[in-house]
Amino acid sequence: MEITLLDYYGIGFGQFLGGANDDGSNQPGTGADYCFSMAGNETLINGDLIIAGNPPGQSIKPGLYLPEDSFQNLIGSPLNGNWCIEVVDNLNVDNGYIFSWDLNFDPALTPANLSFTPEIVSGSWADDPSITENDGDTITIAPPTEGQYCYTYTVVDDFDCEYTHEVCVDVLPEIIFDVPSNLFVCDSPAPPYVFDLSQNEATMLASNPNPEDYVVTFHNDITAAENDTGAIMDTTAYSGTVNEEIFVRFEYLDSNCFVIESFQLKLIDLPQIFAAQDIVKCDDLSNDGVEFFDLDERTSSILGTQLATDYEVTYHIDLASAEAGTANLTSPYLSTSDAQGIYVRVQPVGGGGCFIVSPDPLFYLIVTNKATAVAPENLSKCDSSGTGAL
């Protein structure tokens, strides 16, 4: 069975349907909905006109229209099967693009006893080694490495039909970072106190194998850090206040994974250098005057009452490198000259341009020669007893 929805043969019908492209291209224009129902008031050919399309032209107004033939003519057609629509584009204007079409049946045509809703009788997750806990519909997972992990959930209804759904989780690399340090500036008569916050960016990224995958921003409060708003712009010359807390957002570049850490801005007195004794070692059997020395043995003496967690001590072989903070000696240090003088530099952790150096060697590395043995002289004595015994 078939009916005609629109018949414009011989009528001279030339209006657009929707916003058609009449520019010679094959690009679709702007679609519009035209519905056919016995509730319509007139056929499509008699619809009101509007201006639409490219270039603009007359187009029939979208809406509800009567078909040319009554839907009564379809009575007796089976609902199940193929329903086809035939469209004949007999005009050489526009490109005849059809976006979609569909067919709606009156719900009253479907008897109630032909409708049913299956009931789910069981559901379970497929086994996976990364599932650490399974509590009915809920699982706890612990993927061992980064990557994508997919889990399958299966339900069975009361008709023994199975349905599956896959849930995938993308596990990003672990966020690896070092804790930021408090930053210090030397005491001065009055503010402003200028801090280089970027030092802590280098500190946090130091142990990360892929620092280019992370973004570090500094904020004045934890809410701004959590929401990634109000980032401090001038991080190399930030005018801060004493004991101010700065919050750092350490974020993975391609996700919303991040951690928040904080540090304080501190005002500190000029460091002090306390006296330290020379380090004396006995030479080995070679007697070459060359030995290894543990310079860090003197760190505690040099700091005196200053906290080791707040200060950094470095060792140098000359005053120039001590003042520049370069060519730091590392322990164990191999001394190849007798009575090697050691210069010392002390600065707060975080620097801040606050440091002190010893103008002369603070202590010396001394190698003493091993003891040497001298062969004894032969002794002789006369035997006065005549016994031959001395």
C-alpha positions, 0 to 999 in steps of 0.5 A: 500500500502507498499514499502520496504526501506531496504531488507537484507534477505540472503545478509549477512548484518552485519554492524551497523547502527549508534554507536550501543552497542554490549556489551550485555546490553540494553543501547542505543548506539549513534544514527545516521540519515538515510533518504530514498528519491528518490533523493538518489544515492544508497541503504542503503546496498551499503553505505560507511562504517565507524567505530562506536559502542561499541565495535567499528565495521563497521557501514554504514555512515549516509546519504541520500539513495534510498529505495529498492522500489520506492515511486511511488508505494505509489501513491493513498494512503490517507495522513490522517490515520496511517502510520506504519514502520515495522523493523525486527531485524534478527541479534543476535548482538547489541540490535536493539534500534531505537531512532525515525522515522518520515515521511515527505510529499511533501508540494505540496501534500497539496492543498492551499485551505485546509490550513488556519490560524485562527485569534484570535478575543478576549483574557482575563485573568480569574478573580483572587483576587490578580489581581489589574489592568487589561489592556487588555493582561497585568495584575498587580498582588499583591499576599498577601503572599508567595507561587505560584500563577497561572493565566489563559489567554484565547483566542478565534479564529474566529472559536469560538475555545478557547485556554488557557495558564497558567502563574505561579508566585512564590512569595518568602518570604519578605526580612526582615532585619535591616539597617547596622550601621556605624562602628567605631575604636578609633583614633590611630597614624596611619593606618591600621585601622582594622574593624569587618564587621561581626558585621553588618551581625548580625545587619541585620539578627537580626529581620529576623525569618529565618536567615539561608535562607539568605546570607550576603556578603560585597563588596567595590563598588555597582557594585560588590555588585549588580553582586555578585562579589569580595566579601570581604573575611576577614570580621572580620579583614578588613583593611579599610580607614577612611570614606570608604563606604562598600556595603552589599548584603543581598540575599535570598538563593534560588533565585535572590532576594536581597537588597543592603545597605551600611555603612561607616567606621569611625574614632572616638575620645575616648568617654567622660563621663560627670557628671550626678546627682543622681536619687532621688525618694520618697519611697512608703507607704511600706517604704521598700527602694525599688523602680524602677529607669529609668536609661535612664534619665541620658543618655543625661547628660552623653553624653553631646555634643556627638551625641546620634546616634553615641554612646551607654551608658550602666549601671552597678552595678560594675566596672568589668562588666562595663569594660567587657561590660557585665551584662548591667542594663535595665530600669526600674531598681529595686534598693533594696539597699540604695544609689546604685552606678551606673557605666557607660560605653560609646562606639561608635555604632559598638564598634570597641574596643573603650570605656570608663568607669567611674572608680567610681560610676557616680551617685547614686540611692537614696530612701527617706522615706515618711514624718511621722506625730506626734500626737499633745499634749493636751493643757490646759489654765485657764479661767480668764474671768469666761466665760468658753471661752479659 
